[in-house]
């Protein structure tokens, strides 16, 4: 299957959902190349960025699972070229 490099942006507005977010990220650890998380206390949210390397289907599945958590928004972008 073709693999692509991509990024996933995650905004956690309901901080009680952080444990579910981390559990899903753990399940998809094989896709994650890098992760940066910033708590934005003034706005009461946390922002997480991921660098991922995997199939388009796997990246979409991860993004979809994250986006179905209440209080969490997740969007992805992948490269056009695949390897």
N, C-alpha and C positions, 0 to 999 in steps of 0.2 A: 504494500500500500504506500502511496506517495506521502512523504512527510514534509511538513511546512514549519517555518518558524513564525511565531506570532506573539502578540501581546494580549493580555486580558486585563482590563481595568475593572476593579471591584470597589463599590462604595457601600459600606455597612452603616446604615442609618439607625438600625435597631441593634445596639451593642449586645443585647442578650442573644443575638443570632451568631455571634462570633464563634462559639463552640461548634455549631453546625458547619460554618464556613471552613474552619480548620479541619474538621473531620473529612469533608469532601476533598480539600486540598491534599490531605494525607493519602486518600484513596487514589488520587491522580499524581502522586509524587513522581512517577516515572516520566511524566510529560514536562515537569517544571524544571527549567534550567536556572532560573533566578526569581527571587521574590523580594519586594520591598513593601513594608507596611508603615504608614504614617498615621498616628492618631491626631486628628484635627480637633482638639478639645474645645476650642472656641465655637465650633459649629456642632459639636456633639456627634461626630462621625469618625469613621476610620476609612482610610483609602489604601487599597492594596493594589500593587501592580505585579503582574507575573510575566516572565518571558517563558514561552512554551515551545516545545519542539515535538510535533506529532502529526498524526493524520488529521485532516480537516474534520472527519467525523468525531474523533476523540476530543479535539479542541472544542467543537460545538457541544458535545455532550457535557463536558466540564462546565462550559459557560451556561448552558441550559440548567444544569442542576443548581448552580450557584444562584441564578436568577429566579429560581422558584422558591427560594427561601424568603419568607416575609421580612421586609426591611432591608433587603439586599438588592443592589442593581449590579449587573455584570454585562460587559460588552467586550467583544473580541475583534481582532483584526489580524489577518494572516497574510503572508507574502504571496505574491502571484506565482513565483517560481517554486517548483517542488523538487525535492531530491530523493 
